[in-house]
Amino acid sequence: YGKMTELKLDRDKKVIEATVMLKGETSPIQIRCAQYDLKIDGEAGSLTVGEVSVSREWMNLLANEFLKNKPLSMPTSVAKWLKLVL
C-alpha cells in the first residue's frame, strides 16, 4: 500500500503520529492517534484509540467511523510487544 516514512511515539501523552506515503498519492499523509488504551486479557489483547485524525478528509471520516473508540483485537503476543513500545 505504501510505506511509513516517520513514526513518533509519546508514551506519556499517549500519542502516536505517523507519516505515510501511499501508492498513488502525490504527497505524504499525516496520521495522529491519541488517548489510546492497550489491554491484555489472557489470550487476547486490544488497542482502543480515543482520538484519531488523518490529513485526507475522506480517510479522516473513515478512521473516525471505524477506529475511534472501537477496540482492535489482536493476539496477546502482539499486544505484549506493543505494550513494550507504547
C-alpha positions as CSV (number, residue, x, y, z in Angstrom):
1,Y,0.0,0.0,0.0
2,G,3.0,2.3,0.5
3,K,5.5,2.9,3.3
4,M,5.8,4.7,6.6
5,T,8.4,7.4,6.4
6,E,8.2,8.7,10.0
7,L,6.8,7.4,13.4
8,K,6.7,9.3,16.6
9,L,5.5,7.8,19.9
10,D,4.8,9.8,23.1
11,R,4.1,7.3,25.9
12,D,3.5,10.0,28.5
13,K,0.8,11.8,26.4
14,K,-0.4,8.5,24.8
15,V,0.0,9.9,21.2
16,I,1.2,8.1,18.1
17,E,2.0,10.2,15.0
18,A,2.9,8.7,11.6
19,T,3.7,10.0,8.2
20,V,2.9,7.6,5.3
21,M,3.5,7.7,1.6
22,L,0.8,5.7,-0.1
23,K,1.0,4.4,-3.6
24,G,-0.9,6.7,-6.0
25,E,-0.6,9.7,-3.7
26,T,1.5,12.7,-4.6
27,S,2.1,13.9,-1.1
28,P,2.5,12.3,2.4
29,I,-0.4,11.6,4.7
30,Q,-0.3,12.5,8.4
31,I,-2.0,10.2,10.9
32,R,-2.4,11.1,14.6
33,C,-3.8,8.8,17.2
34,A,-4.3,9.9,20.8
35,Q,-5.7,8.7,24.1
36,Y,-5.0,5.1,23.2
37,D,-5.6,2.3,25.6
38,L,-3.8,-1.1,25.3
39,K,-5.4,-4.0,27.2
40,I,-4.1,-7.6,27.6
41,D,-6.6,-10.1,29.0
42,G,-5.4,-13.7,29.0
43,E,-5.2,-15.0,25.4
44,A,-6.4,-11.7,23.8
45,G,-5.3,-8.1,23.5
46,S,-6.9,-5.0,22.2
47,L,-6.0,-1.4,21.3
48,T,-8.6,1.4,21.5
49,V,-7.9,4.8,20.1
50,G,-9.8,7.7,21.7
51,E,-8.9,10.3,19.1
52,V,-7.8,9.9,15.5
53,S,-7.1,12.4,12.7
54,V,-5.8,11.9,9.2
55,S,-4.7,14.7,6.8
56,R,-7.0,13.4,4.0
57,E,-10.7,14.3,4.7
58,W,-12.2,11.1,3.4
59,M,-9.6,9.0,5.3
60,N,-10.3,11.1,8.4
61,L,-14.1,10.3,8.1
62,L,-13.4,6.6,7.8
63,A,-10.9,6.5,10.6
64,N,-13.3,8.3,13.0
65,E,-16.2,6.0,11.9
66,F,-14.4,2.7,12.1
67,L,-11.5,3.2,14.6
68,K,-12.4,5.8,17.1
69,N,-13.3,4.3,20.5
70,K,-13.6,0.8,18.9
71,P,-11.3,-1.9,20.3
72,L,-9.0,-3.6,17.7
73,S,-8.5,-7.2,18.7
74,M,-5.0,-8.8,18.5
75,P,-3.2,-11.9,19.8
76,T,-1.6,-11.5,23.2
77,S,1.8,-12.0,21.7
78,V,1.3,-8.8,19.6
79,A,-0.2,-6.9,22.4
80,K,2.8,-7.7,24.7
81,W,5.2,-6.3,22.1
82,L,3.1,-3.2,21.7
83,K,3.0,-2.7,25.5
84,L,6.8,-2.5,25.4
85,V,6.7,0.3,22.9
86,L,3.5,2.1,23.8
